Amino acid sequence: MDLYAKVINYTIPIFLFLIAVEHFFEWRMGRKVSRGLDSVSSISSGVTNVVKDVLGLSLAIISYDWLLGHMALMSIEATWITYIVAFIVIDFKGYWKHRWEHEINFLWNRHVIHHSSEEFNLSCGLRQTVSGVVDYFFFLLLPAALLGVPVEVIAIVAPIHLFLQFWYHTRLIGKLGWLEKVIVTPSHHRVHHAVNEEYMDKNLGQIFIIWDKLFGTFQEEKPDIKIVYGITRPAKTWNPIKINYQHIFLLWKDAYHTKSWKDKLKIWFMKTGWRPADVIEKYPLESVGDPYLYQKYDPPASSKFKAWAWIQLFFNYFLLVYLFSHIAVIGSPYIFIYGAFVVLSVYAYTELMDRNPYALYMEMGKSLLGLFMIYWMGDWFGASEHFGLWYSATVAFYCVASIIVVGYFSFTEVNEKSQALVRS
């Protein structure tokens, strides 16, 4: 946990720097590939995901350690060849995990957050799940276990494999010649994120595109088919936590409403998007018909409203850096309280981004919790031992200021939206 937290503290600044570089080239090239609140939502999703991962809030049904202990046919040392084998096996596992998440209804809930952005850029690459707390797919590492690949090799290669999936989430890089035949490129992954019927559920590989060509899921990007990004049932929210559970909530509702006992069970394992016929008729859903006519979710927002969203995001990232740097010192159960505060904060400010009239109350609840923690502990989770009183004072000031600022926006932009809806 402690080591992974330190790795995350080193890698997140790299991701944020690359996102800034993409924004610079977007401006220089005169190409619009991002929107402010969409990017805030994407990065906020990444924040919730790393909180879950670093705090170990996930469970593998079968661990690699168990597979190795019970299935290994040989024992090998950790050489460079071992790392290559591990990388290939992890990528093979990644392809099938990714494919089943696209094809099976209940598994789609683990992955829908990643496709929910209606843009395609580097920040979109940070939209990662918090709902996937159970790993059903560790059995796919069986080839590595049979060969006796050591646990520490998998532990090193797995995060590297994950981080290498970030760079190809961009529209600013064209096709890459012979590399298109071997690895997943931005062109391949643009196809993967498309909502166009011609492109959907294609290019499921994570590093090597060879798996798609072997198993019949490859689709080249066509110059005459403009890609439209998103999901067929639009999320219509900036709140990443809500997006993580929209699909599973729909499945529960459909299973409850259908009259067929067979369909109550069947719905979970059918192809993604399948619904019982009686539910479709009685409870229709909004979906993207013609992708070229679809209007993106983009409620109007002033520049100061957008600026506040970015301030909220980066202050919570500031809090996260302290948590990950001192996770062993803070200890249990306080690390979970800290993580809950950050997730609650993300929920509150993204609800404000959605113009939820209750966002002010959520912000007040989060801020009062933060102030109570400072009062109860005497500072902010032991920060005074490392930085003096200024860190705790800064957090306290933020908690008070956020109530005031959110209150201001609640009586200006949030109320303006509500009044517009009444007039319409």
C-alpha positions as CSV (number, residue, x, y, z in Angstrom):
1,M,0.0,0.0,0.0
2,D,2.7,2.5,1.0
3,L,4.9,1.7,-2.0
4,Y,2.0,2.0,-4.4
5,A,1.0,5.3,-2.9
6,K,4.5,6.7,-3.5
7,V,4.4,5.5,-7.1
8,I,1.1,7.3,-7.6
9,N,2.5,10.5,-6.2
10,Y,5.3,10.3,-8.8
11,T,3.1,9.4,-11.7
12,I,0.1,11.7,-11.3
13,P,2.2,14.9,-11.9
14,I,3.4,13.3,-15.1
15,F,-0.1,12.7,-16.3
16,L,-1.2,16.2,-15.4
17,F,1.8,17.7,-17.2
18,L,1.0,15.7,-20.3
19,I,-2.6,16.9,-20.1
20,A,-1.3,20.5,-19.9
21,V,0.9,19.8,-23.0
22,E,-2.1,18.5,-24.9
23,H,-4.0,21.7,-24.0
24,F,-1.1,23.7,-25.3
25,F,-1.0,21.9,-28.6
26,E,-4.8,22.0,-28.8
27,W,-4.5,25.8,-28.7
28,R,-1.5,26.0,-31.1
29,M,-3.2,23.7,-33.6
30,G,-6.6,25.4,-33.4
31,R,-8.3,22.1,-32.6
32,K,-10.9,21.9,-29.9
33,V,-10.5,18.5,-28.2
34,S,-11.5,19.3,-24.6
35,R,-14.0,21.2,-22.5
36,G,-13.2,22.5,-19.0
37,L,-15.9,20.8,-16.9
38,D,-15.5,17.5,-18.8
39,S,-11.8,17.5,-18.0
40,V,-12.5,18.2,-14.4
41,S,-14.9,15.3,-14.3
42,S,-12.4,13.0,-15.9
43,I,-9.5,13.9,-13.6
44,S,-11.9,13.7,-10.6
45,S,-12.7,10.2,-11.6
46,G,-9.0,9.4,-11.6
47,V,-8.8,10.8,-8.0
48,T,-11.6,8.5,-6.8
49,N,-10.0,5.5,-8.5
50,V,-6.5,6.0,-7.0
51,V,-8.1,6.5,-3.5
52,K,-9.8,3.1,-3.9
53,D,-6.7,1.4,-5.3
54,V,-4.2,2.8,-2.8
55,L,-6.4,2.0,0.2
56,G,-6.7,-1.5,-1.1
57,L,-10.5,-1.4,-1.5
58,S,-10.6,-4.3,-4.0
59,L,-10.7,-8.1,-3.8
60,A,-9.3,-10.7,-6.1
61,I,-11.4,-13.9,-6.1
62,I,-8.2,-15.8,-7.0
63,S,-4.9,-14.1,-6.2
64,Y,-1.9,-14.6,-8.4
65,D,0.0,-15.6,-5.3
66,W,-2.4,-18.5,-4.8
67,L,-2.2,-19.5,-8.5
68,L,1.6,-19.5,-8.3
69,G,1.6,-21.6,-5.2
70,H,-0.8,-24.2,-6.5
71,M,-0.3,-24.3,-10.3
72,A,3.4,-23.6,-11.0
73,L,5.0,-26.3,-13.1
74,M,8.5,-24.8,-12.7
75,S,10.4,-22.1,-10.9
76,I,12.2,-19.4,-12.8
77,E,14.3,-16.4,-11.8
78,A,13.3,-12.8,-12.5
79,T,15.3,-12.1,-15.7
80,W,14.5,-9.7,-18.5
81,I,12.8,-12.6,-20.4
82,T,10.6,-13.2,-17.3
83,Y,9.4,-9.5,-17.4
84,I,8.6,-9.8,-21.1
85,V,6.6,-13.0,-20.6
86,A,4.7,-11.3,-17.7
87,F,4.0,-8.3,-19.8
88,I,2.5,-10.4,-22.6
89,V,0.4,-12.5,-20.2
90,I,-0.9,-9.4,-18.5
91,D,-1.8,-7.9,-21.9
92,F,-3.6,-11.1,-22.9
93,K,-5.5,-11.0,-19.7
94,G,-6.3,-7.3,-20.3
95,Y,-7.7,-8.0,-23.7
96,W,-10.2,-10.6,-22.5
97,K,-11.1,-8.7,-19.4
98,H,-11.8,-5.6,-21.5
99,R,-13.8,-7.6,-24.1
100,W,-16.0,-9.3,-21.5
101,E,-16.7,-5.9,-19.9
102,H,-18.0,-4.7,-23.2
103,E,-20.0,-7.8,-24.0
104,I,-21.6,-8.8,-20.7
105,N,-24.3,-6.6,-19.1
106,F,-23.3,-6.7,-15.4
107,L,-19.6,-6.3,-16.3
108,W,-20.2,-3.2,-18.3
109,N,-20.8,-1.3,-15.1
110,R,-17.1,-1.7,-14.3
111,H,-16.0,0.0,-17.5
112,V,-18.8,2.4,-18.5
113,I,-17.1,5.3,-16.6
114,H,-14.1,5.1,-19.0
115,H,-16.4,5.6,-22.0
116,S,-18.7,8.2,-20.5
117,S,-16.8,11.3,-21.7
118,E,-18.2,12.8,-24.9
119,E,-14.7,14.0,-25.6
120,F,-11.5,12.1,-26.3
121,N,-8.3,13.4,-24.8
122,L,-5.7,12.6,-22.3
123,S,-7.8,13.5,-19.3
124,C,-10.4,11.0,-20.5
125,G,-7.7,8.3,-20.0
126,L,-8.0,9.0,-16.2
127,R,-11.7,8.0,-16.1
128,Q,-11.3,4.8,-14.2
129,T,-13.7,2.8,-12.2
130,V,-14.4,2.8,-8.5
131,S,-17.2,0.2,-8.9
132,G,-14.9,-2.6,-9.9
133,V,-14.0,-3.7,-6.4
134,V,-13.9,-7.4,-7.2
135,D,-11.4,-8.8,-9.8
136,Y,-13.0,-11.8,-11.5
137,F,-10.2,-12.2,-14.0
138,F,-7.1,-13.3,-12.1
139,F,-7.4,-16.8,-13.5
140,L,-6.3,-15.3,-16.9
141,L,-2.8,-15.0,-15.4
142,L,-2.7,-18.8,-15.2
143,P,-0.1,-19.0,-18.1
144,A,2.3,-16.9,-16.0
145,A,1.7,-19.0,-12.9
146,L,2.3,-22.3,-14.8
147,L,5.7,-20.9,-16.0
148,G,6.5,-19.9,-12.4
149,V,6.8,-16.1,-13.0
150,P,7.5,-14.7,-9.5
151,V,4.9,-12.6,-7.7
152,E,7.2,-9.5,-7.5
153,V,7.5,-9.5,-11.3
154,I,3.7,-9.3,-11.7
155,A,3.6,-6.6,-9.1
156,I,6.1,-4.5,-11.0
157,V,4.8,-5.1,-14.5
158,A,1.1,-4.6,-13.8
159,P,1.2,-0.9,-12.9
160,I,3.6,-0.2,-15.7
161,H,1.2,-1.9,-18.1
162,L,-1.6,0.2,-16.8
163,F,0.3,3.5,-17.0
164,L,1.2,2.8,-20.6
165,Q,-2.4,2.9,-21.6
166,F,-2.6,6.6,-20.9
167,W,-0.8,8.2,-23.9
168,Y,-3.0,7.0,-26.7
169,H,-6.1,8.9,-25.5
170,T,-5.7,11.8,-27.9
171,R,-7.0,13.2,-31.1
172,L,-3.9,15.2,-31.8
173,I,-1.7,12.3,-33.0
174,G,-2.5,10.8,-36.4
175,K,-1.6,7.3,-37.7
176,L,1.9,6.0,-36.8
177,G,3.0,3.9,-39.8
178,W,4.2,0.4,-39.1
179,L,3.4,0.7,-35.4
180,E,-0.3,0.5,-36.3
181,K,0.3,-3.2,-37.0
182,V,1.8,-4.0,-33.6
183,I,0.6,-1.8,-30.8
184,V,-2.5,0.1,-29.8
185,T,-2.2,3.6,-31.2
186,P,-4.3,6.8,-30.8
187,S,-6.0,6.0,-34.1
188,H,-7.0,2.5,-32.8
189,H,-8.2,3.8,-29.5
190,R,-10.3,6.6,-31.1
191,V,-12.2,3.8,-32.8
192,H,-12.7,2.0,-29.5
193,H,-14.3,5.1,-27.8
194,A,-16.7,5.7,-30.7
195,V,-20.4,5.5,-30.3
196,N,-20.8,5.0,-34.1
197,E,-22.3,1.6,-34.9
198,E,-19.5,0.9,-37.4
199,Y,-16.9,1.3,-34.7
200,M,-18.5,0.0,-31.4
201,D,-16.8,-2.7,-29.4
202,K,-13.7,-2.8,-31.6
203,N,-10.0,-2.5,-30.8
204,L,-10.2,-3.9,-27.3
205,G,-6.4,-4.5,-26.9
206,Q,-4.6,-2.6,-24.3
207,I,-1.0,-2.5,-25.5
208,F,-0.8,-5.0,-28.4
209,I,-3.3,-4.7,-31.2
210,I,-2.4,-8.2,-32.3
211,W,-5.1,-9.7,-30.0
212,D,-7.8,-7.8,-31.9
213,K,-6.5,-9.1,-35.2
214,L,-6.3,-12.6,-33.9
215,F,-9.8,-12.7,-32.3
216,G,-11.7,-10.7,-34.9
217,T,-12.3,-7.4,-33.1
218,F,-10.1,-5.1,-35.1
219,Q,-11.4,-2.0,-36.9
220,E,-9.4,0.6,-38.7
221,E,-10.2,4.3,-38.4
222,K,-11.9,5.4,-41.6
223,P,-11.4,9.0,-42.9
224,D,-14.9,9.1,-44.2
225,I,-16.6,8.1,-40.9
226,K,-16.4,10.9,-38.4
227,I,-16.0,9.5,-34.8
228,V,-18.6,10.5,-32.2
229,Y,-17.5,9.8,-28.6
230,G,-19.5,8.7,-25.6
231,I,-21.9,5.9,-24.7
232,T,-25.3,5.0,-26.2
233,R,-27.1,5.9,-23.0
234,P,-25.6,9.3,-22.2
235,A,-24.5,9.8,-18.5
236,K,-25.9,13.4,-18.4
237,T,-23.8,14.2,-15.4
238,W,-20.3,15.4,-14.4
239,N,-20.4,13.3,-11.2
240,P,-18.0,10.4,-11.7
241,I,-19.4,8.5,-8.7
242,K,-22.9,8.6,-10.1
243,I,-21.6,7.5,-13.5
244,N,-19.9,4.5,-11.9
245,Y,-23.2,3.1,-10.7
246,Q,-25.8,4.3,-13.2
247,H,-25.7,1.1,-15.2
248,I,-25.9,-1.4,-12.3
249,F,-28.8,0.7,-10.8
250,L,-30.6,0.4,-14.2
251,L,-30.1,-3.4,-14.2
252,W,-31.5,-3.7,-10.7
253,K,-34.6,-1.6,-11.7
254,D,-35.2,-3.6,-14.8
255,A,-34.8,-6.9,-13.0
256,Y,-37.4,-5.6,-10.5
257,H,-39.8,-4.3,-13.0
258,T,-39.9,-7.2,-15.5
259,K,-42.6,-9.8,-15.0
260,S,-40.6,-12.7,-16.3
261,W,-38.6,-14.6,-13.6
262,K,-36.4,-15.9,-16.4
263,D,-35.5,-12.3,-17.5
264,K,-34.8,-11.3,-13.9
265,L,-31.8,-13.6,-14.0
266,K,-31.0,-13.4,-17.7
267,I,-30.6,-9.6,-17.7
268,W,-27.3,-9.8,-15.8
269,F,-25.5,-12.1,-18.3
270,M,-26.9,-11.0,-21.6
271,K,-25.1,-8.8,-24.1
272,T,-24.5,-5.3,-22.9
273,G,-27.6,-3.0,-23.3
274,W,-30.1,-5.9,-23.4
275,R,-33.4,-5.2,-21.6
276,P,-36.5,-7.3,-21.1
277,A,-39.2,-6.6,-23.8
278,D,-41.9,-5.6,-21.2
279,V,-39.5,-3.2,-19.5
280,I,-38.5,-1.6,-22.8
281,E,-42.1,-0.9,-23.6
282,K,-43.1,0.4,-20.1
283,Y,-39.8,2.2,-19.2
284,P,-38.1,3.6,-22.3
285,L,-34.7,5.2,-22.0
286,E,-33.0,8.1,-23.7
287,S,-30.3,6.8,-26.1
288,V,-28.2,8.1,-28.9
289,G,-30.0,7.5,-32.1
290,D,-28.1,9.3,-34.9
291,P,-24.7,10.1,-33.3
292,Y,-24.2,13.0,-35.7
293,L,-27.3,14.8,-34.4
294,Y,-26.7,14.1,-30.7
295,Q,-26.1,17.2,-28.5
296,K,-23.4,16.8,-26.0
297,Y,-24.0,17.3,-22.3
298,D,-22.7,20.8,-21.8
299,P,-24.8,23.0,-19.4
300,P,-23.7,26.7,-19.8
301,A,-21.2,27.8,-17.2
302,S,-19.4,31.1,-16.6
303,S,-15.6,31.3,-16.6
304,K,-15.5,31.9,-12.8
305,F,-17.7,28.9,-12.3
306,K,-15.3,26.7,-14.3
307,A,-12.4,28.3,-12.5
308,W,-13.9,27.3,-9.2
309,A,-14.3,23.7,-10.4
310,W,-10.6,23.6,-11.2
311,I,-9.7,25.1,-7.8
312,Q,-11.8,22.4,-6.0
313,L,-10.1,19.7,-8.1
314,F,-6.6,20.8,-7.4
315,F,-7.1,21.4,-3.7
316,N,-8.3,17.9,-3.3
317,Y,-5.3,16.7,-5.3
318,F,-3.2,18.7,-2.8
319,L,-4.9,16.8,0.0
320,L,-4.3,13.5,-1.8
321,V,-0.5,14.1,-2.1
322,Y,-0.3,14.4,1.7
323,L,-2.3,11.3,2.2
324,F,-0.2,9.2,-0.2
325,S,3.1,10.6,1.2
326,H,2.2,9.8,4.8
327,I,-0.1,6.9,4.5
328,A,1.9,4.7,6.8
329,V,2.2,7.4,9.5
330,I,-1.5,8.3,9.3
331,G,-2.4,4.6,9.7
332,S,-5.7,2.7,9.9
333,P,-8.6,3.6,10.3
334,Y,-7.7,7.3,9.7
335,I,-6.5,6.7,6.1
336,F,-10.1,5.4,5.3
337,I,-11.7,8.5,6.9
338,Y,-9.3,10.7,4.9
339,G,-10.1,8.9,1.7
340,A,-13.8,9.2,2.4
341,F,-13.4,12.9,2.9
342,V,-11.7,13.3,-0.6
343,V,-14.4,11.1,-2.3
344,L,-17.2,13.1,-0.5
345,S,-15.5,16.3,-1.7
346,V,-15.4,15.1,-5.3
347,Y,-19.1,14.1,-5.1
348,A,-20.0,17.6,-3.7
349,Y,-18.2,19.8,-6.2
350,T,-19.2,17.7,-9.2
351,E,-22.9,18.0,-8.0
352,L,-22.3,21.7,-8.1
353,M,-21.0,21.4,-11.7
354,D,-24.3,19.6,-12.5
355,R,-26.2,22.6,-10.9
356,N,-27.8,20.3,-8.3
357,P,-29.8,22.6,-6.0
358,Y,-28.6,20.4,-3.0
359,A,-24.9,20.9,-3.8
360,L,-24.6,23.6,-1.2
361,Y,-25.8,21.2,1.5
362,M,-23.4,18.5,0.3
363,E,-20.6,21.1,0.4
364,M,-21.6,22.2,3.9
365,G,-21.6,18.6,5.1
366,K,-18.2,17.9,3.7
367,S,-16.7,21.1,5.0
368,L,-18.2,20.6,8.5
369,L,-16.7,17.1,8.5
370,G,-13.3,18.5,7.7
371,L,-13.5,21.2,10.4
372,F,-14.6,18.6,12.9
373,M,-11.7,16.4,12.0
374,I,-9.3,19.3,12.6
375,Y,-10.9,20.1,15.9
376,W,-11.1,16.5,17.1
377,M,-7.5,15.6,16.1
378,G,-5.9,18.9,16.9
379,D,-4.7,19.3,13.3
380,W,-5.2,17.8,9.9
381,F,-4.2,14.1,10.3
382,G,-0.8,14.9,11.9
383,A,0.2,17.4,9.3
384,S,1.6,19.8,12.0
385,E,4.4,17.3,12.7
386,H,5.7,17.7,9.1
387,F,4.7,21.2,8.1
388,G,3.7,23.1,11.2
389,L,0.3,24.7,11.6
390,W,0.0,26.2,8.1
391,Y,-1.2,23.0,6.4
392,S,-4.1,22.5,8.9
393,A,-4.9,26.2,8.7
394,T,-5.1,26.0,4.9
395,V,-7.5,23.1,5.0
396,A,-9.7,24.9,7.6
397,F,-9.7,28.0,5.4
398,Y,-10.6,25.9,2.4
399,C,-13.5,24.3,4.2
400,V,-14.9,27.7,5.3
401,A,-14.3,29.4,1.9
402,S,-15.8,26.5,-0.1
403,I,-19.1,26.9,1.8
404,I,-19.1,30.7,1.0
405,V,-18.2,30.3,-2.7
406,V,-20.6,27.4,-3.3
407,G,-23.3,29.4,-1.6
408,Y,-22.6,32.2,-4.0
409,F,-22.8,30.0,-7.0
410,S,-25.9,28.3,-5.6
411,F,-27.7,31.6,-5.6
412,T,-26.5,32.7,-9.0
413,E,-25.7,30.0,-11.6
414,V,-27.6,27.1,-10.0
415,N,-30.7,29.2,-9.4
416,E,-30.4,30.6,-12.9
417,K,-30.5,27.1,-14.3
418,S,-33.6,26.2,-12.2
419,Q,-35.4,29.4,-13.2
420,A,-34.6,28.6,-16.9
421,L,-36.1,25.1,-16.5
422,V,-39.3,26.6,-15.0
423,R,-39.6,29.1,-17.8
424,S,-39.2,26.4,-20.4
